[in-house]
Amino acid sequence: QVRLVESGGGLVQPGGSLRLSCAASGSISSIDVMAWHRQGPGKQRDLVASINTYTSTQYVDSVKGRFTISRDNAKNTVYLQMDSLKPEDTAVYYCYVTDRTRIGLRAYWGQGTQVTVSS
C-alpha cells in the first residue's frame, strides 16, 4: 500500500502563488505517473497537470503558463507551483500517483488540500 501526504494549500489573494507538495511512502515498487487533479465547488474532479518518469509534462489549457509540475524521484514527491492564481483556481487539489508493481499498475489518491483564491 502506498500512502500520499499532501501539503501547501491555503488562502491566497488573486495574483498570488502557492506550492503544493505530495510525498509518497509505504510499499512503493516504482512510481510511474504523478499528477494533480482538482475539484471545484459543484464540479467534477479534473486533471490539472501530470508528469511521467521521463519528466514529460501535460497541463490543462486553463493553467498553462501559470502552473508548473515537477517531481523529485529520490523523495517520491511531486510538486505543483501555482503562480498568478485566479479565483477560478479555487478547488480541492488531489495528488494522484501510479505505482508500477509486478502485477501491474496501481493508482493512489491523496486526501486533498484546499486552495482558496480570494481577496
C-alpha positions, 0 to 999 in steps of 0.5 A: 500500500502506498500512502500520499501526504499532501501539503501547501494549500491555503488562502491566497489573494488573486495574483498570488502563488502557492506550492503544493507538495505530495510525498509518497511512502509505504510499499512503493515498487516504482512510481510511474505517473504523478499528477494533480487533479482538482475539484471545484465547488459543484464540479467534477474532479479534473486533471490539472497537470501530470508528469511521467518518469521521463519528466514529460509534462501535460497541463490543462489549457486553463493553467498553462503558463501559470502552473508548473509540475515537477517531481523529485524521484529520490523523495517520491514527491511531486510538486505543483507551483501555482503562480498568478492564481485566479479565483477560478483556481479555487478547488480541492487539489488531489495528488494522484500517483501510479505505482508500477508493481509486478502485477501491474499498475496501481493508482493512489489518491491523496486526501486533498488540500484546499486552495482558496483564491480570494481577496 
